[in-house]
Amino acid sequence: MKIKKIEIHIEEFSGGEPLQEADQQLLTAAQKAISSSYAPYSGFHVGAAVHLSNGKVVSGNNQENAAYPSGLCAERVALFYASSQYPEAGVEAIAISAGADNFKVDYPVTPCGACRQVIAEIQNRQQKKIRIIMHGQNGFTQVVNGIENLLPLMFKEEKLKRTK
Ligand code: THU
């Protein structure tokens, strides 16, 4: 047995520290999307915005349901809309932000496991890293370049093929 260590890279920006201009613009779109979230059950309103290789920005927000598992996260709403409308376009970056009814979301909002898997599918398909910008309401923001930083040992298409 041996221990394998995997390194991940996270850029961290404290509140007040400026983001790259393109990241800030995408984050502003994600923050705007929060207001149309439908989250009466959790009171946790998430906005996501996706920057596409064709220059378009597509946003989405979480859509809940009385049958809880039927709802969908903001990231997947935005990503699936983007793929359905612009199937030829690549995903350059996704920004995520949230606001809660009863508290301040003072930590960067990181995508759930299912959303990471969807981001992984897109990144692996396009063979180009996706930048992920995760924002907290106090300004603390984490950015990763590539889903492998959030989903090490990911399951991907090549694993469906026999190796011999
Ligand atoms: N949610 C998102 O939309 N994205 C995340 O990254 C975290 C969780 C939603 C799902 C559900 O509507 C609510 O937030 C509480 O989990």
Boltz pocket constraint, residues with backbone or C-beta under 6 A from the ligand:
constraints:
  - pocket:
      binder: B
      contacts: [[A, 38], [A, 39], [A, 42], [A, 44], [A, 45], [A, 46], [A, 61], [A, 62], [A, 63], [A, 64], [A, 71], [A, 72], [A, 73], [A, 74], [A, 75], [A, 96], [A, 109], [A, 110], [A, 111], [A, 112], [A, 115]]
      max_distance: 6.0
